[in-house]
Amino acid sequence: MPIWKGILLLIVVGVVGTGAGGLIVACMGSPSKRTLSFLLGLAGGIMVSVVAFDLMPEAFETGSTYLSLAGLLAGCGAAMCIDVFLPHVHHVSSDPFSSRLVRAAAVVAIGIAMHNIPEGLAVGAGLAAGTHIGLQVALMIFLHNMPEGIAVAAPLKAIGKGKAAVIGAACQAGTPTLAGGLIGMLVGGISPIVLSVCLSFAAGAMLFITFDELIPDSQELAVNHSGTLGAVTGVIINIVISKMLGG
């Protein structure tokens, strides 16, 4: 894929993804627990499926098994360090007027922005490995970014900010995805070994995000197994997309 098309895709995934979450809050208010739980489970299911059936097999094929496993562990460790030093409030507060969310609005935005860097890396590395993998990862990150945008927008709406400010803040939180994606595309294309490390590193970061945030939050918000149904749907969607794209 030409780099300019990759940049456009990253803008859609990052800026439009989180911006869509901001738009939902600005126009309709925070979604119901059932809806948010399903979305989080959906993103988590797609993430796990992409890591297990696309990113890691490609990493093993382009590089060595041990190097790929080392990259996987390094990606998990990096995501954990980001979460420790720059934690962000998860999506479990369904009350948009929660004092915790209002007080932590800036921290939420900064934390989510930092978490979007390894997600962008995953998209960029996927594009470097092959267009179909990049598109699969891009769809997964886009779905993940929508609840992230909701998390940024909810406290701002709660303190009376206008629609433009709410949507703008959500969009800004997604811009680091572009930086991570460019790194993934440029560095991942240097050699098969580097590409293997980039893919496995991104996979590790995605695994940590999935099991630290998406799955727990989807289950805490779940109504009648909505989180589980979302996760199962996500896995099925990725299987179908992989088949359609020739993966």
HULINVEN-V699655 format. One line per field, one symbol per residue. ss: DSSP state (H for helix, E for strand, - for the rest). psi: psi as a letter, one per 30 degrees, with the letter a starting at -180 (. if undefined). Layout:
ss: ???
psi: ???
This chain:
ss: --HHHHHHHHHHHHHHHHHHHHHHHHHH----HHHHHHHHHHHHHHHHHHHHHHHHHHHHHH--HHHHHHHHHHHHHHHHHHHHH-------------HHHHH-HHHHHHHHHHHHHHHHHHHHHHHHH-HHHHHHHHHHHHHHHHHHHHHHHHHHHH----HHHHHHHHHHH--HHHHHHHHHHHHH---HHHHHHHHHHHHHHHHHHHHHHHHHHHHH-----HHHHHHHHHHHHHHHHHHH---
psi: kkeeeeeeeeeeedeeeeeeeeeeeeeflklleeeeeeeeeeeeeeeeeeeefdeeeeeeefaleeeeeeeeeeeeeeeeeeeefillkagfjfjfgkfeeeegeeeeeeeeeeffefeeeeeeeeeeekeeeeeeeeeeeeeefeeeeeeeeeeeeeggkleeeeeeeeeeffefeeeeeeeeeeefgeleeeeeeeeeeeeeeeeeeefedeeeeeeefkjhgeeeeeeeeeeeeeeeeeeegg.
